[in-house]
């Protein structure tokens, strides 16, 4: 299956909508799209996985690498996902503790709760 990567917004957080399967073959497309946004100075990213049917370790590696990149620029990367099949991969790898994973784009773009 192909992968579609669509960034939205330039003011505030950039939402990157992903559709398809993220695997060893399609992960480079995701990496390139996220790297373009980071290079453009967008360090507050929301990756919307609501249309993703599958993600493998290569795709997770892309997300972890980009998380490190945006954190180096005092930014953040949040994940939108409600699909159990995709969430299970985050849970099994422990990455659900690394990423802020929320149910909606609105929740992802909201300021974090005060501590």
Secondary structure, DSSP 8 states (H G I E B T S, - for coil): --EEEEEE-SSSSEEEEEEEEESTTTHHHHHHHHHHHHHTT--EEEEEEEEEEEE-HHHHHHHHHHHHHHHHTT-EEEEE---HHHHHHHHHHTGGGTSEEESSHHHHHS-----
